[in-house]
Amino acid sequence: MVGGIDKQIYLPYKLADQLGFYKKYGVNVVLSTESNGGTGAEDAMASGQVDMAGAWYNHTIDFQVKGKAVEDVVQLSGAPGEREMCGTNSGVHSAADFAGKTLGVTDLGSGTDSLTKFLAAQKGLKSADFHRLAVGAGSIAIAAVKSGSAACVMTTQPTVTAMQKLGIAYSAIDLATTSGATTALGGAWPAAGVIALTSWVNSHRDATQRVVDALVATMHWINTHTATDIANALPPAYVQNSVISKADYISALSQDKGQFLPDGIMPAGGPKTVLAMEELIGSATSSVDLSTTFTNDFAIQANKVGGFSTTTTPAGAQG
């Protein structure tokens, strides 16, 4: 289950299917997506409803704090791919302006919720200094800004471009690219990946490897193809709808394509940056063992199997 399968930040999961890579590497992957107000992909995985989740790396830390062993087996992005989209009359230009405002997040407890609290904490604000509202994505997030029920929403492409086209919001904080995330968050911030219960991974190592093989091949394909190539390979419903054209989708992807890692490897420093965020917002402490929250073993093997060269410096045991 993917945390919003038609979001640009999560496009590799469906792209791998469209390119026939799951079949090529001999694994039967059935994709589904979480729905607004429904069970989150990471929770569906943790409860056994699905075997793996296409979700953010930070959930592995959250689960460890709750006493559950979950690990990231392949890392697809080095940035959240999000932007803080603020209403034209909101007066918000940095997280310091969050005070007294209502801020939209995908869901309470989600990665965007944690990021919103982290941005505020960096400016000395506590969670009680502003209000967070679950707005999902797409049309619901757009409506929240349009109606004024939220001053800003943290959201991704193609919702970002849809808001800009409608003239209702601007990008106040860029977390959509690796460079933007590094500036705002203090380092590469690994987001989209594949996470699963460690117990499931240990008992399904061959299946896990084949899934990673397919996704690593997909990341290299993304790295060597244009935004137009990618859009053409995805289902039409993913790249155009009532508020965004295919040309808009391609333009947005061209702008934010830099979030994707080329080789599926967890980048050095990434886990430590995410843990620092979790510590600052009070969701974790330095007692977290980062070495059990991710593994590069499958991705390294996948690159060997595919005959690919790697460019990402792998994170060590301490992140």
Order of alpha helices (4+ residues) and beta strands (2+ residues): alpha-alpha-alpha-beta-alpha-beta-beta-beta-alpha-beta-alpha-beta-alpha-beta-alpha-beta-alpha-alpha-alpha-alpha-alpha-alpha-alpha
